[in-house]
Amino acid sequence: MSVKPIREHAGKSLLEKLLPEVSGGKHKMGCAGVLVTPAVLDPTSGQTWDKILQENPWLKTTNLVAKPDQLIKRRGKAGLIAVNKTFDEAKQWVMDRMCKEQKVEHVTGQLTHFLIEPFVPHKQEQEHYICMLSHRYHDEILFYHEGGVDVGDVDAKAEKLELATGEAMTEALVTEKLLSKLPAAKKANMASFICSLYKFYGDLHFAYLEINPLVMLDDNTVIPLDMAAKIDETANFLVAQKWGELDWPPPFGRAAYPEEALIHEMDGRTGASLKLTILNEKGRVWTMVAGGGASVVYADTVADYGMGHELANYGEYSGAPSTEETFVYGPETHITAIIPMALGLIKDLPEPDLSAPCGPPVRKMIDLKGKKPTPKGHPAAPAGTKHTLVTATPDTTCIVYGMQNRAVQGMLDFDYMCKRKQPSVEAMIFPFSGNHYVKFYWGTEEILMPVYTTTKEAVQKHPKTSVFVNFASFRSVHETTMEAMNHGNLKTVAIIAEGVPEQQTRDIIKVAEKKGVGIIGPATVGGIKPGCLRIGNTGGMLDNIVMSRLYRPGSVAYVSKSGGMSNELNNIVARNSDGVYEGVAIGGDRYPGSRFLDHFLRYQDDPKAKMLLLLGEVGGTDEYDLIEAKKKGRITKPVVAWCVGTCASCFTTEVQFGHAGAQARGDMETAAAKNKAMQEAGFHVPESFDKLPDMVNQVYTQLVMDGEIVETPEGETPQVPMDYTWAKKLGMIRKPANFISSISDDRGEELTYCGMSISDVFTKDIGIGGVLSLLWFRRQLPEYCTKFIEMILMVTADHGPAVSGAHNTIVTARAGKDLVSSLCSGLLTIGPRFGGALDDAAKMFADAQSSGVAPKEWIDKMKKSNQLIMGIGHRIKSLANPDQRVEIIKGFAKKNFKSTPVLDYALAVEQITTKKRANLILNVDGCIAVSFVDMIRSCGAFSKEECDDLMAFGCLNGLFVLGRSIGFIGHYLDQLRLKQPLYRHPWDDITYIQELAGQGPE
């Protein structure tokens, strides 16, 4: 996300809505007009001319102005404004052009959106010009007492007011700086309006707002006639409610595609960066590259090879594609080497052997042929030079904000590889849990890292830390960074988050420079100094650290905007020199916390940095600061430099590349202009990024030949124990799992129950019985079976407050215990005497029926062995007074089950037992048990062995536990609802036997 233009209608609608509020009721704008879209061509759509008239009756009562609202510049000169028209004339003017192609200067596009607004009669001398725009350190306001189409070069003519970040605007200041040529009678009202407009500009996070002409009528009413505006889209989370529904139109000449809208919506929901711009739908070269900088480099290289006219899109994503989704070309070359192969300009590159161990690239030392050159050296830094950013040493330590365990482990592995004596991370901060410790590896040993809830406590307990690595989200990074800068020992702050609003970034920069704190980021991967410190995930995985020899210092110091491209620079430098001395990715936002110059001056003054490398990009002017420093002799070390984004010249419309700052706001900010200026200033600039490795090699070789760099033999590559998880992912080790699960899986995009996705669980409406069948029995049972399971849960849900389980639950609840404790108290009473007879009853009757023994003989056998028949007997019910629960279950089984032999056998037993005593009936436990056996045996889903296992596993008792838990929880809630006090059993309900007190058995 970045600064994006909005439609004129959107800007005026916001001003119409909010101007009275920001001005305290002094000013109002009037009607913002109506936006007409291609929907008017469809009489069945939501927007027809009749509906437009119905919602905007003023269209018939005033003369009108009509014009396209598609970010078209100089519409008046192109004849694209209809002035002083009736509604019918304005309607006809719009319909004559709707969805028709129109050429404006060198761009041809389709006219699809028109603004119709009231015509405001006025004189030429009532027209004025105003523009507000933001810079790194200040906001600039331009005002000219004349306005309109022929206003001319306002940069040269307008009066200007610069307000430093955070500085308040006053009417007196506006009058003094901007209104000297305005008639005295108009000054007070205009000053008041400009102050209100500036508040509107800041409150809604505008980055650019131009009104030309701005009309002030004789009654001092101020009306914006034409408006162009850009808003910082990253501030959505702050002011979305004020913005309302904003659309972000593409530049004129480039159609809006639904696929672009989808990717834009996804981009807004994630902290990652997702971009898709369709440039030429008929183009044959499509790209989708991970990383904001890398995606631009790929587009550049396609253009450099003469295929810019075939470039179909600009695409970028921040993510990690799997090896199944990408064709892998290994680390044997630089990233753009595959482009000429893909374009068919060179033969296929050999695919690497990914199964073989891959070590760092081997470079031969440069042969000096016996020469012993004397280095010329470089001038010392001017007296009193101070650098805001503190160069890291092997003793530098930091605090990490956020539970970024993977990043911290990577930093510690880097430290261990560099043979640091102590870890570079002393502590972590996580405000959403209490103080605690987290385990990390230091080599093969485990260490404990303290985690604090506040920055204040972390800094107090670790006063020697000087670096603050901030992984807070874009929503909270401003607050956490401002707090960190209150602590004097923190000299460098790295802000990792993307999508930080520009106003917040500028506020951070202001405070940081005032307090002498160095800022890296926002939107950065961090920085790395081999042998000293790695910030966050800089340098990538450990194998990449090894491949680029980042475990020991080299001679090349670089600065890049792009984090992803910093990894590629590590690769290029390692293959074409003795390696990286230090590297920083300052971030791709328009206002990075530190600039190229800040770091290059550090490198210039560091005698160990012999060669400088810059990777800039289109947009901004920071590269010109380096050019000026080079011209003045402040930078004398050789600089290899390249600005990405040269492909922009291939496009007829503006393209917002992946980084927020990667868009030129003038010819001077184009990549081509910067590369030319740097080359003219004496930088080593290649013909294209593809030639950058060769240029690095040439400059490095010359430095060695001149004696500026003295090469040393490469030492042994250090070994770091590989993390188990990563080694397993690579297929290098195997280990039996501690747990095995076959009923559910939460690893994919969607939770599954025994292979059925959770969405299918609901679309197929399988109910709780179906879910239970999947999770308990690992298969989807027929509908009548799942209905029977649900019946069991319903009939066993409760049996009143007097039974032991409910009684225990109630007593525990009244003792003030929580729900889980009360529920467990009730569940622990379930056993052979209460509710737990289902499994035994099922086994008894199933075995009896299978044995072929007659019910009478089986009863006699049980009597002789003194065994109770589980499932037979009830306290009060009889055949004459049946238990309705039994009747319901028995009736359902008889009606729906394919056969009921075990139930029939149990009923035959009941006929015999009830002759002895009327209440020796088949009770609800027994009926559930025998019916369940008949269900699983007859439904066809289980073998006999599986049926026996289910009974042996206790699943029937499980059904009782599950069902009765419903009632126990109900009793718990009921006691709380009734506010019942602590239960004490009445003494008169207890028989005290004093005679036996103290007596033991005789």
Order of alpha helices (4+ residues) and beta strands (2+ residues): beta-alpha-beta-alpha-beta-beta-alpha-beta-beta-beta-beta-beta-alpha-beta-alpha-alpha-beta-beta-beta-alpha-alpha-beta-beta-alpha-beta-alpha-beta-alpha-beta-beta-beta-alpha-beta-alpha-beta-alpha-beta-beta-beta-alpha-beta-alpha-beta-alpha-beta-alpha-beta-alpha-alpha-alpha-beta-beta-beta-alpha-alpha-alpha-alpha-alpha-alpha-alpha-alpha-alpha-alpha-alpha-alpha
